[in-house]
């Protein structure tokens, strides 16, 4: 049976709980803020967790929009002629802009993930940040903007799945209902 926040002895030197994809050291530091305040509702930690859920979803949506702006179909909508040179220039500008935006978004979500200890998402976002700066897997510069965008799309799909797994584990741990993140509220029975 999965353990919840109520099952953990927070005064123990070794805390045993299973949150796949979450680094215990970072997560414990956040929970300790509530423990030091003797807050058995874990309001501080829950606030960070719910904010992370919202930030992640909003960032994923923004990444999708940035990728869409760089798609050839979207570029054709913005260029009024069939001039191949104009289309090529518009494509290059859109890709460059999208890569910069995606790098920034990757950096943003990487920070939020690191704060909570969500290492799987943090590591994936770091890759997106690097791809957005046109740096390949081996750390060498990558000249092909389209390849970087494809790498970002692939990594984003992976991160989404990893995020869903972590979100589900955190919801079980805190006894949250699936719809709780949407409005920032928590289940009445959650960590009372």
GISULZI-V409614 format. One record per residue. N is the residue number from 1. RES is the residue in one letter. PHI is phi in degrees with one decimal (none if undefined). BURIAL is # if it has 9 or more other C-alpha atoms within 8 Angstrom, else .. Layout:
BEGIN
N|RES|PHI|BURIAL, N|RES|PHI|BURIAL
END
This chain:
BEGIN
1|X|none|., 2|X|-69.0|., 3|X|-84.5|#, 4|X|-112.3|#, 5|X|-58.5|., 6|X|-72.4|., 7|X|-88.1|., 8|X|-94.7|#, 9|X|-88.0|., 10|X|-73.4|., 11|X|-89.5|., 12|X|-71.4|., 13|X|-73.1|., 14|X|-117.1|., 15|X|-101.7|., 16|X|-103.3|., 17|X|-156.6|., 18|X|-116.3|., 19|X|-127.2|#, 20|X|-56.0|., 21|X|83.7|#, 22|X|-116.7|#, 23|X|-78.1|#, 24|X|-61.0|., 25|X|-59.5|., 26|X|-68.0|#, 27|X|-64.6|#, 28|X|-60.6|., 29|X|-61.7|., 30|X|-69.6|#, 31|X|-62.5|#, 32|X|-61.4|., 33|X|-61.6|#, 34|X|-70.0|#, 35|X|-63.5|#, 36|X|-62.0|., 37|X|-85.7|., 38|X|54.4|., 39|X|-98.1|#, 40|X|-75.0|., 41|X|-85.7|., 42|X|54.8|#, 43|X|-61.8|., 44|X|-62.1|#, 45|X|-63.3|#, 46|X|-61.6|#, 47|X|-60.4|#, 48|X|-66.5|#, 49|X|-62.9|#, 50|X|-65.1|#, 51|X|-63.3|#, 52|X|-62.8|#, 53|X|-56.6|#, 54|X|-65.3|#, 55|X|-59.6|#, 56|X|-61.8|#, 57|X|-62.4|., 58|X|-64.5|., 59|X|-69.3|#, 60|X|-59.6|#, 61|X|-62.3|., 62|X|-65.1|#, 63|X|-65.3|#, 64|X|-58.9|., 65|X|-65.3|., 66|X|-64.1|#, 67|X|-64.3|#, 68|X|-64.2|., 69|X|-60.5|#, 70|X|-93.1|#, 71|X|-75.3|#, 72|X|-54.7|., 73|X|-63.8|., 74|X|-69.7|#, 75|X|-63.5|#, 76|X|-60.1|#, 77|X|-71.5|., 78|X|-94.6|., 79|X|-101.6|#, 80|X|-81.7|., 81|X|-126.5|., 82|X|-94.8|., 83|X|-62.5|., 84|X|-61.2|., 85|X|-66.9|., 86|X|-65.4|#, 87|X|-63.8|#, 88|X|-63.7|., 89|X|-66.0|., 90|X|-64.3|#, 91|X|-63.2|#, 92|X|-61.4|., 93|X|-65.4|., 94|X|-65.9|#, 95|X|-65.4|#, 96|X|-62.1|#, 97|X|-63.8|., 98|X|-63.3|#, 99|X|-61.9|#, 100|X|-63.5|#, 101|X|-64.6|#, 102|X|-66.4|#, 103|X|-62.0|#, 104|X|-63.4|#, 105|X|-65.5|#, 106|X|-61.4|#, 107|X|-62.7|#, 108|X|-60.3|., 109|X|-72.2|#, 110|X|-60.1|#, 111|X|-64.6|#, 112|X|-62.6|#, 113|X|-66.0|#, 114|X|-64.2|#, 115|X|-57.3|#, 116|X|-85.6|#, 117|X|88.0|#, 118|X|-85.2|#, 119|X|-66.6|#, 120|X|-63.2|#, 121|X|-72.2|#, 122|X|-56.6|#, 123|X|-64.5|#, 124|X|-66.1|#, 125|X|-67.0|#, 126|X|-63.1|#, 127|X|-62.5|#, 128|X|-62.0|#, 129|X|-58.1|#, 130|X|-68.2|#, 131|X|-58.9|#, 132|X|-64.2|#, 133|X|-91.3|#, 134|X|61.4|#, 135|X|-116.0|#, 136|X|-80.1|#, 137|X|-59.3|., 138|X|-87.0|., 139|X|87.3|., 140|X|-87.9|., 141|X|-59.2|., 142|X|-117.1|#, 143|X|-83.7|., 144|X|-90.9|., 145|X|-59.7|#, 146|X|-63.0|., 147|X|-61.9|., 148|X|-63.0|#, 149|X|-64.9|#, 150|X|-63.7|., 151|X|-61.3|#, 152|X|-64.0|#, 153|X|-59.8|#, 154|X|-62.6|., 155|X|-66.1|#, 156|X|-61.1|#, 157|X|-61.1|., 158|X|-64.3|#, 159|X|-62.8|#, 160|X|-57.3|#, 161|X|-65.7|., 162|X|-62.3|#, 163|X|-61.2|#, 164|X|-59.7|., 165|X|-65.2|#, 166|X|-66.5|#, 167|X|-59.4|#, 168|X|-62.2|., 169|X|-64.8|#, 170|X|-65.7|#, 171|X|-62.6|#, 172|X|-64.0|#, 173|X|-59.3|#, 174|X|-93.9|#, 175|X|57.2|#, 176|X|-97.0|#, 177|X|-81.4|., 178|X|-55.5|., 179|X|-86.0|., 180|X|-60.4|#, 181|X|-68.5|#, 182|X|-62.4|., 183|X|-111.9|., 184|X|81.5|#, 185|X|-90.8|., 186|X|-128.5|#, 187|X|-56.5|#, 188|X|-56.8|., 189|X|-90.0|., 190|X|-68.2|#, 191|X|35.1|#, 192|X|-90.4|.
END
